[in-house]
């Protein structure tokens, strides 16, 4: 993604090695602690890390389907979390953090 692409227009995709389960009504993302593809032996020995999301994060991740852009995901969240303040900014920060952790990747439309 170049510096000129509007984040609202990108389509988030979960990375291939991410698994999702549900615990206490929230989504739990599971991924390898060591994820560098260039060192396969360390990947094989790596333990899985779990990240339990809150209600908004769970709903956001469930909306990531490979077709929806960030704008559409935010609109979907507003249907359920209409009273939540700064939902746009919070969602963008959340998705940015997932990208930083290599849990999702962005594809331009």
N, C-alpha and C positions, 0 to 999 in steps of 0.2 A: 504494500500500500504506500503510495507516494504522499508527500506532505500536502498535496492539494486536494486529496479525496476527503469529502465530508464524512465523518464517522457515522452519521445517520444513514448514509447510503450504502455502507458495507454490509455484507452478509456474513454473520458469524457461523463457523462450523466447528463442531467438537472434533478434537484430534482423535485419531483412530484408536489409540490405546486407552481411552477414557471409558469407564463403565459407570453406569448410574444405578443406584438402588434407592429405596425409600426407608427412612428410619424416623419414627415419631412424627410422621406426616411431612417430613422435609426430605429433599433430595440430597443424597450423598454421592459425591463424585469420587471415584477411586482411580489412581494412576500410579505408575512406577515412580519411586523416589528418585531414581537415577534414570534419566531418559535420553541421554546422548546416544544417537544411533551409531556413532563411530566406534563405540566400545561395547560390543555385544555381550562379552562375558560379564561385565559389570551390570548390564541391564538384566541378565539372567539371574544374578545374585541379589538384585535390588528388591527391596520390600515395597509393598504398595502403601501409598499415603491416601488417607481419606480426608475429604473436605465436606463437612456437613453445612448445608446452606440454610439460611432463614427462609421465611415464607416468600418474600419478594425474589430472592435469588433462585429459589426452587422454581417459582413460576417463570422467571426469565429463562432459565436453562431449558425448561420444558417447551418454551416457544422457539428455541433454536432448532430449526428443521432443515436448514440448508437452502430454504427458499425465502424466508423472511429477512428483511434488512433490519438494522437497529431501530429505525423509525417505526416500523411495523411492530416490532417487539415492544417498544415503549407504549405504543397505542394499545396493544393487547393488555399490558400491565395496568394501564389506566382504567380499563373496564372493571378490574377486580380491586385495585388499590386507589380508587378515585380520591380518597381523602389524604393520601400520603403526600407529604410536602417534598418538593425537589426530586420527584420521581425520575424526571429526565436525567438530571445530573447524577443521581445515585446509580441509575442503570448504566450510564456511560462509564462511570468510575468502576463499577463492578465488572463490566465486560472488558474494560482495559486491564484490570487486574488479572482476569482469567487469561487474557492474551499474554500478559507478561509472564505468567506461570506456565505458558504453553499448553493450557487446557483447551483453548479455542484458537482458531486462526481466522483472519479476516480475508474475505474474497470480495473484490470490487464487482459491482453489477455489470 
